[in-house]
Amino acid sequence: MEFYSLLFLLLPFAALSGWWMAVRNQRKAHSLIFSRYQKEYLAALKYLVDDQPDKAIQIFTGLVEVDKDTIELHEALGNLFRQRGEVEKAIQIHQNLITKAPLQSGLRSQAIFSLAEDYMRAGLFDRAEALYLELLESGVYKVPSLTALIDIYERERDWTNAINFCQQLERATDKSLKTVEAHYYCELAQEVLNREDPTEAQKYLEQSILCDPNCLRALILSSELSMQMRDYAQAINMMQLVLGRDPSLFPLVKSNLRQCYLMLNTKSAYQSYLQSLLEISFTSPILIEITFELESSEGTESASNYLTDHLRKNPTLAGLSRLIELNTKLVQPAQKNDFQILSELIGSLSKDQPAYKCHNCGFTASYLHWQCPSCKRWNSVTPAVTK
Ligand SMILES: [Zn+2]
């Protein structure tokens, strides 16, 4: 019973305990391989208990044969090391397993999949990619391999491959990933827009809209494309379409929208549009932008009065901060210091409020991410404070 006593000591290793249960249930039918190398396994497990993992690994990798029963122990041990962050040890065990596992068996594929996971954990994405592709070729672990490959191509910003494997995953799972695919096309469009290649950008944006007709990012990029082509009226149309659907995206297009109106020499139309937008949806960024326009066209006092009227109905911290800023310019020099103190106090109250938040994982940011940097979801980051 010495062997089972040893395994009992290993119970804190959650991954191994499952294997122990399986072995205990089949104690009368040990595998031939296990019987042949029982002495070595005992020694290796003893080293693990004594916290000498390197010596244990030496024995495990030195065993010349594995079979269905013993491979599970190797697997569990490798996965345990990975979970503990000891990825090099996990890689060593899984690499050894691949060379020992009988060819043409599911056991080898299992070991390849585990090794690919080790490589992912170690950040060795090119090696992981090669193994996942090998598994796809073999027709096993299809869905997890496709999912992992998409993850790799997203990290590497290889959007063409991301689209390709996203489409394969859709076919394999029969689940639509069109909203994600639309973002991949937007990423490609953004790249060519940066190189000022309007024809290619147009092509990618059309693909994006085809995938997801509600993709507002594609409309925003289309407005940037129109600006590159100096079609400012069309750019305004696009941005108004975006804001008509989601006014909270105003901070994202504000600068371009203003520039387009200026290029068309229709600054007053910009102000009228903002006021009509504010009536549809009250948000602080729109209100504050109006006060900047009013200040430049009618003066500081007019902007202050306009803002005060609106804040009485819809008080917001951002609005209050802007009101103090305006009034600091209006008060006597002796009072300016008091207003500046007030401004700092309001500023410290609002600085802890994030502008954007992921509704999936709670990640917060000061600017919009189309893909959450924390949980990697697309379209999950939205304005945290809309008023
Ligand atoms: Zn998230």
Boltz pocket constraint, residues with backbone or C-beta under 6 A from the ligand:
constraints:
  - pocket:
      binder: B
      contacts: [[A, 358], [A, 359], [A, 360], [A, 361], [A, 362], [A, 363], [A, 372], [A, 373], [A, 374], [A, 375], [A, 376], [A, 377], [A, 380]]
      max_distance: 6.0
